[in-house]
Every structure is written in C-alpha cells, then in structure tokens.
C-alpha cells in the first residue's frame, strides 16, 4: 500500500502539478503585473486595516494569523529538512521560486474568495467551494472540493503534524521507539479533543499567544546559527544554485529531484493555489477584495521566504552531509545539536510542539468550514461530536505511522485540491484582475479603495459589494474625488 501511495504521489507531481503550478503562477504574475512585488507596501498597509462596517468582524490581521497558523507548521521545519536530505541544496531554490510565483496565485484565489463571500449570522464566510458553486454553477464539483479539503487537512496534514510533533523527541533518553510515539500521540489527541469540545479555550489562547513569539525566536536563532557559520555561506549559495540547475542529474531521476522536492515542500508549506487560505480570507471584513488578496501574498512570503529559509540555512550551515540522513527530523535534530549543543534539540522540540499544535487546530478550522458547505448549514451537535472524535483518533494514528507514507498521503490530497482550484481560478481570474485594476485606479487617484461589483461587471449574484451596502464608502469616495 505504501508503494502504491508513493507511485500515485510521484505521478501526480511529475506529470501534473509542476506544470500546473508554474504555468499558473507565471500567468497570474503577468496578468497582475507582478502585484506580489510592486505592491509590497500595500500588503503591509492592508494588514493593519480595521474591520469594515462591523467592528466585531474579523480583521485583515486576524485572517492573516489564521491562514499563517495553518501555513507555518511542521512542514516549515521537518518538510524543508526532508527536501534537503532527499533532493539536495538545490531544492531550496525551487522552493523559493514556487513561493515567489505562487504568491500571485494566492492573491487571485483570496481576492475571488472575498468577491464571492457569503453573509452569515456571525459575519462573512466563503472559499473556493463557494466561488465554484456561485460562478461556475457546479455544486457537485464544489462538494468534491470540500471533501478533498476535509481529507487534506483533517486526515493528511493532521496525521503528518502529529507524527512530526512526536518525532522531535526521538533524541531524548526517555524516547522508546514504537511506544513513546503512541503515548505522545495520545496526549496530543486528548488536548485537541479538549479544545474541540469547548473545554480547552485556554490552550488555544496560550498557544496563539506563544506561536508568534516562537516564530520570531525561531528566525532569530536561525540568524545566530548562520552567523556562527558565516564563512560557509558563499559555498552554500554556490551549492544551492549549482544543484538547482544541474539538469542532467534532475532529469535523470525527476521524481526524486530537487525541482520535484522543492515544489512539493514549497506547496505543502505555503499552500499557494491549494485553496485553503481563501477560507480564512473570506472571513475578513475589508473595504476592497484586493486588500485581502495582498494580505495573503504577505502570508506566503512570511511562510516560505522567512520561516522555511530559516530552517534551510540552519541545516545547510551545520556542515553535516544531508544525504547521510534518511528523514528530515533526523537531519535537523543533528544539525541543531551540531551547532547549538544540547540546547538545539530542546529548542527545536518546543518550536515544533507549538507550531504543530496550532497547525492541528488551524487545519480543523478549515474542516469546520467545509462541513458547513456540504451540509448547507451548521452541522448539528451529534455530527460535530462524531467528527471531533474521528479527528482526534486520526491524530493518534498519525503519531505511530511511517513518515514516508504520511508525506505521500498529505501530498496526494493536497495535490488533488490544487488540480481543481488552479484551473478554476484561471477561469475566474479575470474578475480578480478587474478588482486589482479598480484598486490600483483608486490608489492612483489618492483615495482609499472601496469596492462595488458593478465596477468589474460581475455577472453573478453575490451577498456583498452591492451599492446599498457601500453607500458610506461611495460618499467618502465622491467627496475625496471632488477635493
């Protein structure tokens, strides 16, 4: 079964996803005129925007934190280390590339999620399932996407996060193979269940407070490690670019090449084009859809350019031979031990525990939204209870399985989501491009951009962005234009 899963994963990424992501990313970069680079200042500004209209609504910053909590996880640590082990230093370069061009895909999908978002009792909500259903009039495809989202985040990603969490303790003396992993998995599953059933709000608040701090500390420690080995940097960069363009080696074994592994781990980490982050983006109360698109571009940069690069350089500057290790967790633990001594593995374990736990909770937020879409309403408490129990048991199961199988399962589900989402946003992308043009036009006029669907000639009925819901914004815009 493991061999079959591996072959499916290899085929999906070899023949479909690399071409789809690269072509899609380049297309979106061209059509948006490189918005991910030219509007960097607007990305920063958009994060600080207060919720529009509803003061209790979700802000751009809160939506950024939800999507970043899901993005920044064990994939940024174990995934990056695994890519270097198996694909060499060149995989880091291709990870950067997929983030830079993929961020344009993130802009388009999140902007579309804002345009097609729905009104709910507790604010707005939406995502790919809703723009598929509203714009393409295809509920069956939307349901398939929601099911894949549940399988990706509730099964694949959460089982993998559970495994990576327990694997960081492998170098400690108390760790007994095939025993300790299950014990740690049971504890984590119980804590997640406590949060899901409503008794662990303090855990969520604590981890949500600690994770941003840990993220900053993680990058600072990475900088310290790199500074300690600064003389190795020139040779590291030479090796990155040499291996990245060693096409004879790459095409000699493409499935295990640096391109393939860089794309896989880059996509797993930043999720640009997958269709997950738009579920968080749609919940933000903003004055213009393009603003939330720009916020999600920033999330991709934080995830891959900052956090993933921090892991990569900690590993590469250690001087250890990456090919001597069979898994990412072994490699990064050894690298941290080599550079920081006994403090290294302890710090890494704390970081992974915090990142993994918030990833588990963040992933289940997406599952919640998918269930609401399938049921067309909030599921009753018994359906929720069954889902909470299954989600917790899957976390327990993931802690005891093999890493290779878990990576492949997660990659397959994520890949299938991408196969649906990228063609859809290519078809609907014109509305995101028009929204961006409208945003740029208003910025050029010196006014704060606000949005109306009539400005982009949207042919579909949506809950938001109608003239009557934007009267105050129109008045402000007209007043500014007169001035």
Long-range contacts (C-beta under 8 A, 24 or more apart in sequence): 1-405, 2-402, 2-404, 2-405, 2-408, 5-405, 5-408, 5-409, 5-412, 6-404, 6-405, 6-408, 8-408, 8-412, 9-408, 9-411, 9-412, 9-415, 10-255, 12-411, 12-412, 12-415, 12-416, 12-419, 13-255, 13-260, 13-263, 13-264, 13-411, 13-415, 14-254, 14-255, 14-260, 16-415, 16-419, 17-263, 17-267, 17-415, 17-418, 17-419, 18-259, 18-260, 18-263, 20-418, 20-419, 20-422, 20-423, 21-98, 21-102, 21-105, 21-263, 21-267, 21-273, 21-418, 21-422, 22-98, 22-101, 24-105, 24-273, 24-422, 24-425, 24-426, 25-98, 25-101, 25-102, 25-104, 25-105, 25-272, 25-273, 26-101, 27-426, 27-429, 28-101, 28-104, 28-105, 28-107, 28-108, 28-425, 28-429, 29-101, 29-104, 31-429, 31-433, 32-104, 32-107, 32-108, 32-432, 32-433, 32-436, 34-104, 35-104, 35-107, 35-293, 35-294, 35-297, 35-436, 36-100, 36-103, 36-104, 36-107, 36-297, 36-300, 36-301, 39-294, 42-291, 42-294, 42-443, 43-294, 43-295, 43-297, 43-298, 44-298, 46-286, 46-291, 46-292, 46-294, 46-295, 46-298, 47-295, 47-298, 49-286, 49-287, 49-291, 51-284, 51-285, 51-286, 52-285, 52-286, 52-287, 52-473, 53-285, 54-123, 54-285, 56-123, 57-123, 57-124, 57-284, 57-285, 58-123, 58-124, 58-283, 58-284, 58-285, 59-284, 59-285, 60-284, 60-286, 60-291, 60-292, 60-295, 62-284, 63-280, 63-281, 63-283, 63-284, 63-292, 63-295, 64-295, 64-296, 64-298, 64-299, 65-208, 65-212, 66-280, 66-283, 66-362, 66-365, 67-276, 67-277, 67-280, 67-281, 67-296, 67-299, 68-299, 68-302, 68-303, 69-208, 69-211, 69-358, 69-359, 69-361, 69-362, 70-153, 70-271, 70-276, 70-277, 70-280, 70-359, 70-362, 70-363, 70-365, 70-366, 71-269, 71-270, 71-271, 71-277, 71-299, 71-300, 71-302, 71-303, 72-211, 72-215, 72-302, 72-303, 72-307, 72-355, 72-359, 73-157, 73-161, 73-355, 73-356, 73-358, 73-359, 73-362, 74-160, 74-161, 74-164, 74-165, 74-352, 74-355, 74-356, 74-359, 75-160, 75-265, 75-268, 75-269, 76-269, 76-303, 76-307, 76-308, 76-311, 76-355, 77-164, 77-311, 77-328, 77-332, 77-348, 77-351, 77-352, 77-355, 78-164, 78-167, 78-328, 78-329, 78-332, 78-352, 79-265, 79-268, 79-269, 79-328, 79-407, 80-265, 80-269, 80-308, 80-311, 80-312, 80-315, 80-328, 81-311, 81-315, 81-328, 81-329, 81-331, 81-332, 81-335, 82-261, 82-265, 82-327, 82-328, 82-331, 82-403, 82-407, 83-258, 83-261, 83-262, 83-264, 83-265, 83-328, 84-312, 84-315, 84-316, 84-322, 84-328, 84-331, 85-322, 85-323, 85-325, 85-326, 85-327, 85-328, 85-331, 86-256, 86-261, 87-256, 87-257, 87-258, 87-259, 87-260, 87-261, 87-262, 88-239, 88-243, 88-258, 88-322, 88-323, 89-236, 89-239, 89-240, 89-243, 89-244, 89-258, 89-316, 89-322, 90-239, 90-240, 90-241, 90-242, 90-243, 90-244, 90-245, 90-246, 90-250, 90-258, 90-259, 90-262, 91-243, 91-244, 91-258, 91-259, 91-261, 91-262, 91-265, 92-240, 92-244, 92-262, 92-309, 92-312, 92-316, 93-240, 93-241, 93-243, 93-244, 93-258, 93-262, 94-244, 94-258, 94-259, 94-261, 94-262, 94-263, 94-266, 95-262, 95-263, 95-265, 95-266, 95-269, 95-304, 95-308, 95-312, 96-266, 96-304, 96-305, 96-309, 97-262, 97-266, 98-262, 98-263, 98-266, 98-267, 98-270, 98-272, 98-304, 99-266, 99-270, 99-272, 99-300, 99-301, 99-303, 99-304, 99-305, 99-308, 102-266, 102-267, 102-270, 102-272, 102-273, 102-300, 103-270, 103-272, 103-297, 103-300, 103-301, 104-297, 105-272, 105-273, 105-422, 105-425, 106-270, 106-272, 106-273, 106-277, 106-293, 106-296, 106-297, 106-299, 106-300, 107-290, 107-293, 107-294, 107-296, 107-297, 107-432, 107-436, 108-293, 108-425, 108-429, 108-432, 108-433, 109-273, 109-275, 109-277, 109-278, 109-281, 109-296, 109-421, 109-425, 110-277, 110-278, 110-281, 110-292, 110-293, 110-295, 110-296, 111-289, 111-290, 111-292, 111-293, 111-432, 111-435, 111-436, 112-278, 112-289, 112-425, 112-428, 112-429, 112-431, 112-432, 113-278, 113-279, 113-281, 113-282, 113-292, 114-281, 114-282, 114-284, 114-286, 114-289, 114-292, 114-293, 115-289, 115-431, 115-432, 115-435, 115-453, 115-458, 115-462, 115-465, 116-282, 116-460, 116-462, 117-282, 117-283, 117-462, 117-463, 117-464, 118-282, 118-463, 119-463, 119-464, 123-283, 123-285, 124-282, 124-283, 124-284, 124-285, 124-463, 124-464, 125-279, 125-282, 125-283, 125-369, 125-372, 126-278, 126-279, 126-282, 126-283, 127-275, 127-278, 127-279, 127-281, 127-282, 127-369, 127-373, 128-275, 128-278, 128-279, 128-420, 128-421, 128-424, 128-425, 129-370, 129-373, 130-282, 130-373, 131-424, 131-428, 132-420, 132-424, 134-460, 134-461, 134-462, 135-428, 135-431, 135-460, 136-424, 136-427, 136-428, 141-420, 142-373, 143-373, 143-374, 144-420, 145-275, 145-417, 145-420, 145-421, 146-370, 146-371, 146-373, 146-374, 147-370, 147-374, 148-413, 148-416, 148-417, 148-420, 149-275, 149-276, 149-279, 149-366, 149-367, 149-370, 149-417, 150-367, 150-370, 150-371, 151-413, 152-274, 152-276, 152-410, 152-413, 152-414, 152-416, 152-417, 153-276, 153-363, 153-364, 153-366, 153-367, 154-363, 154-364, 154-367, 154-387, 154-390, 154-391, 154-394, 155-394, 155-409, 155-413, 156-406, 156-409, 156-410, 156-411, 156-412, 156-413, 156-414, 157-359, 157-363, 157-410, 157-414, 158-359, 158-360, 158-363, 158-364, 158-391, 158-394, 158-395, 158-398, 159-394, 159-395, 159-397, 159-398, 159-401, 159-406, 159-409, 159-410, 160-398, 160-406, 160-407, 160-409, 160-410, 161-356, 161-359, 161-360, 161-363, 161-395, 161-398, 162-188, 162-189, 162-356, 162-360, 162-395, 162-396, 162-398, 162-399, 163-398, 163-399, 163-400, 163-401, 163-403, 163-406, 164-329, 164-352, 164-356, 164-403, 165-352, 165-353, 165-356, 165-357, 165-399, 166-399, 167-327, 167-329, 167-403, 168-329, 168-333, 168-345, 168-348, 168-349, 168-352, 168-353, 169-349, 170-329, 170-330, 170-333, 171-333, 171-337, 171-345, 172-345, 172-349, 178-400, 181-399, 181-400, 182-396, 182-399, 182-400, 184-399, 185-395, 185-396, 185-397, 185-398, 185-399, 185-400, 186-396, 186-399, 188-356, 188-357, 188-360, 188-395, 188-396, 188-399, 189-392, 189-393, 189-395, 189-396, 189-399, 190-392, 191-357, 192-357, 192-360, 192-361, 192-364, 192-391, 192-392, 192-395, 193-388, 193-389, 193-391, 193-392, 195-361, 196-364, 196-388, 196-391, 196-392, 197-385, 197-388, 203-357, 204-361, 207-354, 207-357, 207-358, 207-361, 208-358, 210-354, 211-354, 211-355, 211-358, 214-350, 214-351, 214-354, 214-355, 215-307, 217-351, 218-307, 218-310, 218-351, 219-306, 219-307, 219-310, 221-314, 221-340, 221-347, 222-310, 222-311, 222-313, 222-314, 223-310, 225-313, 225-314, 225-317, 225-318, 225-339, 225-340, 226-313, 226-314, 226-317, 228-317, 228-339, 229-317, 229-318, 229-319, 229-339, 232-316, 232-317, 232-319, 233-317, 236-313, 236-316, 236-317, 239-316, 240-316, 264-411, 265-308, 266-304, 266-308, 267-414, 267-418, 268-410, 268-411, 268-414, 269-303, 269-304, 269-307, 269-308, 270-299, 270-300, 270-303, 270-304, 270-308, 271-414, 272-300, 273-418, 273-421, 273-422, 273-425, 274-414, 274-417, 274-418, 274-421, 275-417, 275-418, 275-420, 275-421, 276-366, 276-417, 279-365, 279-366, 279-369, 279-370, 280-365, 280-366, 287-448, 287-449, 287-450, 287-451, 287-473, 288-435, 288-438, 288-439, 288-442, 288-449, 288-450, 288-451, 289-432, 289-435, 289-451, 289-465, 290-432, 290-435, 290-436, 290-438, 290-439, 290-449, 290-451, 291-439, 291-449, 293-432, 293-435, 293-436, 314-339, 327-403, 328-403, 329-403, 360-395, 364-391, 367-391, 431-456, 431-458, 442-477, 445-480, 445-481, 446-480, 447-476, 447-477, 447-480, 447-481, 448-476, 448-477, 448-480, 450-474, 450-476, 450-477
